[in-house]
């Protein structure tokens, strides 16, 4: 049978837009063609031959070739199973798991940014409560489950695993005077939400058994993004601005120097109380009237001669005993 060159066009049934990259196969002639950006193709085939036309995401059709063939492809809807990352980075079908797991995609973590990525779990994961710190940037945040196992906060947190590496999210703080606690933050605050591909929350002993006793309160798996092959250079730009107004600023006095108010006297020797009121950090010493007082960096003299030794130095110069300098200035 004589072969001819036929031209045609492949369109999408959704909007009649041309489909680029569709494959047209002539089984009789053993020829194959691919549509261009306008959906057009040329192929050698016999008159009235049945051509096979296919494209990714569309249903393959068989069409009779004519001098000006137009082929319309319908989209193919596939029911994809949800795949999640479980313990030790293993990917499994979510429907086949025997325990509860909840996954959050990276794009959901950057829609409304927080100063600590743990705060992003609030309202997105069932069965847990996110307890955040009001201290702002650098403050700690923790995940609390319904059943608290210990009165110590750090023993109630789930185990965080970032790309297979366990990370402690223990809250670090310190006690000041009059119960003024200092929040130094915790490990999750150092994770950049833009680097996260997904977060999976494993609940219950069956889900976290592979991570041992540290995972008694569950596991939060964090999978970070990796490089992907693409044409050209891929650039992501993100910016975030937070504006805060302090409720109240401290008031500072600038009328009096260091001291505890004992007669307005002050003289530095070693900062530990050997001088006059030099063992305190209070600011109720002599008034600032332009007078000079020895400080930690004040030069000293020995027998009326200046020496290379300042008020705060603990080691006396060679050939000189420290006790000889205690009263010298």
HELIX and SHEET records of a PDB file:
HELIX    1   1 UNK A   87  UNK A   89  5                                   3    
HELIX    2   2 UNK A   94  UNK A   96  5                                   3    
HELIX    3   3 UNK A  106  UNK A  109  5                                   4    
HELIX    4   4 UNK A  117  UNK A  121  5                                   5    
HELIX    5   5 UNK A  153  UNK A  155  5                                   3    
HELIX    6   6 UNK A  177  UNK A  179  5                                   3    
HELIX    7   7 UNK A  187  UNK A  190  5                                   4    
HELIX    8   8 UNK A  193  UNK A  195  5                                   3    
HELIX    9   9 UNK A  205  UNK A  208  1                                   4    
HELIX   10  10 UNK A  209  UNK A  215  5                                   7    
HELIX   11  11 UNK A  322  UNK A  325  5                                   4    
SHEET    1   A 3 UNK A  40  UNK A  46  0                                        
SHEET    2   A 3 UNK A   3  UNK A  12 -1                                        
SHEET    3   A 3 UNK A  68  UNK A  73  1                                        
SHEET    1   B 4 UNK A  31  UNK A  34  0                                        
SHEET    2   B 4 UNK A  23  UNK A  26 -1                                        
SHEET    3   B 4 UNK A  50  UNK A  54 -1                                        
SHEET    4   B 4 UNK A  61  UNK A  64 -1                                        
SHEET    1   C 2 UNK A  83  UNK A  85  0                                        
SHEET    2   C 2 UNK A  91  UNK A  93 -1                                        
SHEET    1   D 5 UNK A 101  UNK A 105  0                                        
SHEET    2   D 5 UNK A 196  UNK A 202 -1                                        
SHEET    3   D 5 UNK A 219  UNK A 224 -1                                        
SHEET    4   D 5 UNK A 159  UNK A 162  1                                        
SHEET    5   D 5 UNK A 165  UNK A 167 -1                                        
SHEET    1   E 2 UNK A 128  UNK A 132  0                                        
SHEET    2   E 2 UNK A 141  UNK A 145 -1                                        
SHEET    1   F 2 UNK A 173  UNK A 175  0                                        
SHEET    2   F 2 UNK A 181  UNK A 183 -1                                        
SHEET    1   G 2 UNK A 299  UNK A 302  0                                        
SHEET    2   G 2 UNK A 305  UNK A 310 -1                                        
END                                                                             
